Amino acid sequence: MQVREMQVSDWEAVCQIYAQGIATGFATFEQETPTYESWNKAHVKQCRLVAEAEGELLGWAALSPVSSRCVYGGVVEVSVYISAKSRGQGIGKLLMEHLILESEKAGFWTLQSGIFPENESSIHLHKKVGFRYIGKRERVGKIDGIWKDNLLFEKRSEIIGID
């Protein structure tokens, strides 16, 4: 297995994995996969990673800005999705470890993740790679008309933004 930069040609597989995450009902507030153009605009250009084995994409990770205000330029939100058949095999941890390193190379000092409370595997993954629980945003958004809470996790860089 290798982790590499995502290419535009990976979009179809990335989109399928994203759709599998949406189908769980607890990976994202999104209800439909976006077009590549829309996804591309919403994510920073750096730190778009895929995990691949034998020509098959097993998961992906990317970052989104949390704000357009320049003071938050080093703060980004994490997206990490693993294909349904590849979950529980350490792929998320591998992607996150690479994402953390690449985010620091790109100058980001804080990674944030909003996770649904029932997404226990994502909570466990984030804790395993050094994220800390910040708090709960209650009834922050709806899925199918039902209010959902979101748990906020963050990881501060130990080398970027410390001075």
Buried (B, 14 or more C-beta within 10 A) or exposed (E): BEBEEBEEEBBEBBBBBBBBBBEBBBBBEEEEBEEBEEBBEEBBEBBBBBBBEEEEBBBBBBBEBBEEEEEEBBBBBBBBBBBEEBBEBEBBBBBBBBBBEBBBEBEBBBBBBBBBEEBEBBBEBBEEBBBEEEEEEEEEEEBEEEEBBBBBBBBBBEEBBEE
